[in-house]
Amino acid sequence: MQNEEPIKQSQLQVETDLKAVTEVLEWFDHFALPQLPKELCWDCKVALEEGFTNVVRHAHRHLPKTTPIELELSVFPHYIEMRIWDRGEPFDLRAKLQTLYQEEEDPLEKEDGRGLMFIDQLTDELSYQRLPDHRNCLLMRKHR
């Protein structure tokens, strides 16, 4: 599946600023609508928004606003793929999710980690890895 060529692809780069979420969501709408089903678009849009805001609030919290956040959307015959690259310190996504799901307190009642849980529940595949160029890539896939 990962060797397929995308049907459609787009990239965007924005600064580390929560206000840029508007630009990110408009970019997504322009890219995805009306080509993709509404429910698929909604799930992807929420996951993309949560991923972006997590980069601003967590990965880049100690970095200058001018630090770029790079995003990519790709539509394949059977899935949509969203990637977000950050320049923060890496973390173990699977371990963090496991911790969140094991907590006694409802993690959706807390602010910390809630976005990761939304992303995990709204996507079919999720990974976060450190790249050789010292960036991190959040990869989210949703089957069509």
Secondary structure, DSSP 8 states (H G I E B T S, - for coil): -TT---SEEEEEEEES-GGGHHHHHHHHHHHHTTTS-HHHHHHHHHHHHHHHHHIIIIITTTS-TTSEEEEEEEE-SSEEEEEEEE-S----HHHHHHHHHH-SS-GGGSSTTHHHHHHHHH-SEEEEEE-TTS-EEEEEEEE-
